[in-house]
Amino acid sequence: MLQYPQADPGESQTLPRAYSGAPPQIPHSIADFVPITAQQNACNGCHNKPARIGKNVAKGTPPPMPESHYHKADTGKLEFSDSRYICVQCHTPQANVKDLVGNTFMPK
């Protein structure tokens, strides 16, 4: 059984990414956030901050979603893309465990 983090957002450290370009893992408990739907997405409350993209993020401050999670509106402003609302499709809660199977994958 995997032990997922029980920490509240902003209280834990992130693990390194599995490989370059891998989606970051979720370093906090998501028990209160699921299910994630198009109508109910608590992740957006903290991470939907397009003005912070590309800027340094202070410790304990939630990182913004990357620009790839947005589309440009007619006004030129970035708006959250409706096709990216299921965060846990790519981002999983982190668990500090040993690999079950050896991995030699090294993308270029």
C-alpha positions as CSV (number, residue, x, y, z in Angstrom):
1,M,0.0,0.0,0.0
2,L,1.3,3.4,-0.9
3,Q,1.4,6.2,1.6
4,Y,0.4,9.4,0.0
5,P,1.1,12.8,1.6
6,Q,-1.3,13.9,4.3
7,A,0.2,17.4,4.4
8,D,-1.9,20.5,3.6
9,P,-1.0,22.5,0.5
10,G,2.2,24.5,1.0
11,E,3.5,22.3,3.8
12,S,5.5,19.6,1.9
13,Q,8.4,19.4,-0.5
14,T,8.1,18.2,-4.0
15,L,10.0,15.1,-5.3
16,P,12.2,15.5,-8.4
17,R,10.4,14.8,-11.7
18,A,10.8,11.3,-13.0
19,Y,12.3,12.6,-16.3
20,S,12.7,15.9,-18.1
21,G,9.2,17.1,-19.2
22,A,7.3,14.8,-16.8
23,P,4.3,16.4,-15.1
24,P,5.1,17.4,-11.5
25,Q,3.6,15.2,-8.8
26,I,1.1,16.6,-6.3
27,P,3.0,17.2,-3.0
28,H,-0.1,17.5,-0.8
29,S,-3.2,15.6,0.1
30,I,-6.0,15.8,-2.4
31,A,-8.6,13.9,-0.4
32,D,-10.8,17.0,0.0
33,F,-10.4,17.9,-3.7
34,V,-11.7,14.8,-5.4
35,P,-13.6,14.2,-7.5
36,I,-12.3,16.8,-9.9
37,T,-14.9,17.8,-12.5
38,A,-15.3,20.6,-15.0
39,Q,-17.8,22.2,-12.5
40,Q,-15.8,21.5,-9.4
41,N,-12.0,21.9,-9.5
42,A,-10.4,23.1,-6.3
43,C,-6.9,23.0,-7.9
44,N,-7.8,26.1,-10.0
45,G,-8.3,28.2,-6.8
46,C,-4.6,28.1,-6.1
47,H,-2.9,27.2,-9.4
48,N,-4.9,29.1,-12.0
49,K,-2.7,32.2,-11.8
50,P,-1.6,33.0,-15.4
51,A,0.1,36.3,-14.3
52,R,2.6,34.2,-12.3
53,I,3.8,32.1,-15.3
54,G,7.6,32.4,-15.7
55,K,8.1,34.2,-12.4
56,N,9.9,33.0,-9.3
57,V,7.6,31.4,-6.8
58,A,8.3,31.9,-3.1
59,K,8.4,28.8,-0.9
60,G,4.9,27.8,0.2
61,T,3.3,29.7,-2.7
62,P,1.5,27.4,-5.2
63,P,3.1,27.3,-8.6
64,P,1.0,28.5,-11.5
65,M,-0.2,26.1,-14.2
66,P,2.0,26.3,-17.3
67,E,0.9,28.2,-20.4
68,S,0.1,24.9,-22.1
69,H,-2.9,24.6,-19.8
70,Y,-4.4,27.8,-21.2
71,H,-5.6,29.2,-24.5
72,K,-5.5,32.8,-25.7
73,A,-8.9,34.5,-25.6
74,D,-10.1,37.0,-28.2
75,T,-8.9,39.6,-25.8
76,G,-5.3,38.2,-25.9
77,K,-5.5,37.2,-22.2
78,L,-4.8,33.6,-21.2
79,E,-7.8,31.7,-20.1
80,F,-7.9,28.2,-18.6
81,S,-8.5,25.6,-21.2
82,D,-11.6,23.5,-20.6
83,S,-9.8,20.4,-21.9
84,R,-7.4,20.5,-18.9
85,Y,-9.7,20.2,-15.9
86,I,-8.9,16.6,-14.9
87,C,-5.6,17.4,-13.1
88,V,-5.1,13.9,-11.8
89,Q,-5.0,12.5,-15.4
90,C,-1.4,13.6,-15.6
91,H,-0.5,14.8,-12.1
92,T,-0.5,12.2,-9.3
93,P,-0.1,12.5,-5.6
94,Q,3.6,11.7,-4.8
95,A,4.6,8.8,-2.8
96,N,8.3,8.3,-1.8
97,V,8.6,4.6,-2.7
98,K,11.2,2.5,-4.5
99,D,10.5,1.6,-8.1
100,L,8.6,-1.6,-8.5
101,V,10.3,-2.3,-11.8
102,G,13.7,-0.9,-12.9
103,N,13.5,2.0,-15.2
104,T,16.2,2.9,-17.8
105,F,14.0,5.3,-19.7
106,M,16.0,8.4,-20.7
107,P,14.1,10.7,-23.1
108,K,16.1,13.0,-25.3
